Amino acid sequence: MMAHGITPILNVSDLEASFAWFESFGWRKLWAYGEPPDFGAVRSGTCEIFLSLDNQGGRAEPGSRDTGMWMTVWVEDVDDVHRMCLERGLEVTWPPTDEPWGVREMHVRHPDGHTFRVSRGIPHDHPHDHDHPHDHDHPHDHDHPH
């Protein structure tokens, strides 16, 4: 199998409030489906996230703040995103920090508990072996804590 993309589906407790939250986070509403709507999508650049109103198999109690999914959103400037989140009153749970695994990241939490790790690789110079040659500014898997 060769995957060409991936679209996360987030359970949300309020679809319209989630659209508004994502707009505050700099994303835009793409579409909503159903009457009344119970499924939709938001986009930033070429990235999309589907939003599902309490019906995509989540096992957490509605409103729980500790059981949402985590995902990393790669950006050009973590500090700019941090400023925007603070200005718009979003819940930042971890400020921009240069992490030992080679990224600068911050965390922002959606009202349903989903955490977005907003990250940018810290540029570095080092040799690569012949099996993994590339120029990049992202971390290596072996450097990242699991």
MARTOR-120087 format. One record per residue (C-alpha): x, z, y. Coordinates in pm, 1 decimal. Layout:
<nodes>
+----------+----------+----------+
:        X :        Z :        Y :
+----------+----------+----------+
:        X :        Z :        Y :
...
+----------+----------+----------+
</nodes>
This chain:
<nodes>
+----------+----------+----------+
:        X :        Z :        Y :
+----------+----------+----------+
:      0.0 :      0.0 :      0.0 :
:    115.5 :    -77.3 :    354.1 :
:    -89.1 :    109.2 :    614.2 :
:   -121.4 :    -62.3 :    951.2 :
:   -279.3 :    222.1 :   1143.4 :
:   -455.3 :    553.2 :   1115.4 :
:   -754.0 :    692.0 :   1303.7 :
:   -815.0 :   1067.1 :   1290.0 :
:  -1176.7 :   1184.3 :   1272.5 :
:  -1237.5 :   1518.7 :   1441.9 :
:  -1538.6 :   1736.1 :   1374.1 :
:  -1686.6 :   1843.2 :   1707.6 :
:  -1970.2 :   2081.2 :   1791.1 :
:  -2083.9 :   1892.9 :   2105.1 :
:  -2020.2 :   1518.4 :   2126.6 :
:  -2086.0 :   1476.6 :   2500.1 :
:  -1876.8 :   1783.4 :   2588.1 :
:  -1595.9 :   1641.3 :   2372.2 :
:  -1612.4 :   1307.4 :   2554.8 :
:  -1582.5 :   1500.1 :   2882.7 :
:  -1290.9 :   1708.4 :   2750.1 :
:  -1102.5 :   1397.8 :   2637.0 :
:  -1162.2 :   1234.5 :   2975.6 :
:  -1003.2 :   1542.6 :   3135.8 :
:   -713.1 :   1497.2 :   2889.8 :
:   -667.0 :   1140.7 :   3018.4 :
:   -847.6 :    952.6 :   2738.4 :
:  -1153.1 :    730.1 :   2787.8 :
:  -1478.9 :    709.1 :   2596.0 :
:  -1503.8 :    389.5 :   2390.3 :
:  -1845.1 :    414.3 :   2230.4 :
:  -2109.5 :    646.0 :   2085.5 :
:  -2326.4 :    569.4 :   1781.4 :
:  -2664.4 :    701.6 :   1671.3 :
:  -2986.9 :    804.9 :   1840.5 :
:  -2910.1 :   1061.3 :   1960.2 :
:  -2537.2 :    988.2 :   1925.8 :
:  -2355.3 :   1179.7 :   1652.0 :
:  -2038.7 :    971.4 :   1622.9 :
:  -1807.5 :    818.3 :   1881.0 :
:  -1456.3 :    722.1 :   1979.1 :
:  -1205.8 :    782.8 :   2257.0 :
:   -892.8 :    584.1 :   2340.0 :
:   -560.7 :    623.7 :   2518.5 :
:   -344.9 :    311.3 :   2524.4 :
:   -365.4 :    166.6 :   2173.7 :
:   -452.8 :    501.5 :   2009.2 :
:   -807.0 :    594.0 :   1906.0 :
:   -971.2 :    911.0 :   1777.4 :
:  -1318.1 :    918.6 :   1622.6 :
:  -1541.7 :   1215.5 :   1701.6 :
:  -1806.1 :   1327.5 :   1451.8 :
:  -2081.4 :   1575.4 :   1531.5 :
:  -2057.0 :   1842.1 :   1256.5 :
:  -2074.3 :   1600.2 :    963.5 :
:  -1737.6 :   1478.3 :    833.6 :
:  -1669.2 :   1735.5 :    565.2 :
:  -1523.7 :   2019.2 :    769.3 :
:  -1516.1 :   2355.3 :    590.3 :
:  -1476.2 :   2579.2 :    893.4 :
:  -1755.8 :   2771.4 :   1054.9 :
:  -1880.1 :   2591.7 :   1369.0 :
:  -1708.9 :   2730.6 :   1676.6 :
:  -1408.2 :   2868.9 :   1489.3 :
:  -1095.8 :   2837.3 :   1705.7 :
:   -831.4 :   2862.4 :   1434.3 :
:   -927.4 :   2597.6 :   1182.0 :
:   -909.8 :   2268.9 :   1371.6 :
:   -665.1 :   1996.6 :   1280.6 :
:   -330.7 :   1942.8 :   1451.6 :
:   -192.8 :   1608.8 :   1560.7 :
:     99.4 :   1491.9 :   1769.1 :
:     43.4 :   1260.0 :   2064.2 :
:    368.9 :   1087.5 :   2168.7 :
:    399.4 :   1040.9 :   2545.7 :
:    660.5 :    939.9 :   2804.3 :
:    653.9 :   1264.5 :   3006.8 :
:    536.7 :   1593.7 :   2854.4 :
:    568.2 :   1777.4 :   3186.9 :
:    334.2 :   1533.2 :   3362.6 :
:     73.8 :   1585.5 :   3089.0 :
:    120.7 :   1962.4 :   3119.7 :
:     57.4 :   1951.0 :   3496.4 :
:   -253.2 :   1736.5 :   3443.8 :
:   -390.1 :   1975.4 :   3179.8 :
:   -340.2 :   2278.0 :   3405.8 :
:   -497.9 :   2100.9 :   3703.9 :
:   -802.1 :   2013.6 :   3492.8 :
:   -842.1 :   2357.9 :   3337.3 :
:   -758.2 :   2264.0 :   2977.7 :
:   -635.0 :   2537.6 :   2742.9 :
:   -258.4 :   2501.8 :   2711.8 :
:   -145.5 :   2720.7 :   2421.6 :
:    228.8 :   2638.4 :   2435.5 :
:    409.8 :   2526.0 :   2752.3 :
:    657.5 :   2233.9 :   2754.5 :
:    956.0 :   2347.6 :   2548.9 :
:   1270.3 :   2173.4 :   2423.2 :
:   1244.4 :   2244.6 :   2051.4 :
:   1544.0 :   2270.9 :   1816.4 :
:   1410.2 :   1981.8 :   1603.6 :
:   1472.7 :   1735.1 :   1885.9 :
:   1147.4 :   1707.2 :   2078.7 :
:   1006.4 :   1840.4 :   2402.0 :
:    649.9 :   1943.0 :   2330.1 :
:    351.5 :   2137.3 :   2452.9 :
:     22.5 :   2227.4 :   2285.3 :
:   -327.5 :   2186.7 :   2427.6 :
:   -640.7 :   2298.5 :   2242.2 :
:   -978.6 :   2123.2 :   2228.9 :
:  -1280.5 :   2360.4 :   2249.1 :
:  -1345.6 :   2311.8 :   1873.2 :
:   -994.6 :   2435.2 :   1787.4 :
:   -811.8 :   2104.0 :   1742.1 :
:   -456.2 :   2131.1 :   1873.0 :
:   -273.3 :   1837.7 :   2027.1 :
:    105.5 :   1860.5 :   2016.7 :
:    202.8 :   1650.1 :   2316.5 :
:    558.6 :   1541.1 :   2244.6 :
:    849.7 :   1327.1 :   2347.9 :
:   1170.8 :   1291.4 :   2151.2 :
:   1481.5 :   1422.8 :   2321.5 :
:   1737.5 :   1138.2 :   2334.5 :
:   2045.4 :   1200.1 :   2123.5 :
:   2358.6 :   1019.7 :   2015.0 :
:   2481.4 :   1042.4 :   1658.9 :
:   2584.3 :    813.7 :   1377.3 :
:   2334.7 :    680.3 :   1125.3 :
:   2406.8 :    584.3 :    769.9 :
:   2357.6 :    223.9 :    658.7 :
:   2021.6 :    309.6 :    493.4 :
:   1864.8 :    436.9 :    816.6 :
:   2023.9 :    256.4 :   1111.4 :
:   1816.0 :    261.1 :   1429.1 :
:   1823.6 :    344.3 :   1796.3 :
:   1562.3 :    600.3 :   1883.8 :
:   1467.2 :    905.8 :   2080.6 :
:   1258.7 :   1078.0 :   1814.6 :
:   1342.6 :   1359.1 :   1572.9 :
:   1449.6 :   1312.5 :   1212.0 :
:   1221.6 :   1439.8 :    936.1 :
:   1489.8 :   1673.7 :    802.0 :
:   1526.5 :   1834.5 :   1144.8 :
:   1156.5 :   1921.2 :   1174.9 :
:   1020.8 :   2254.0 :   1049.6 :
:    740.9 :   2228.5 :    794.1 :
+----------+----------+----------+
</nodes>
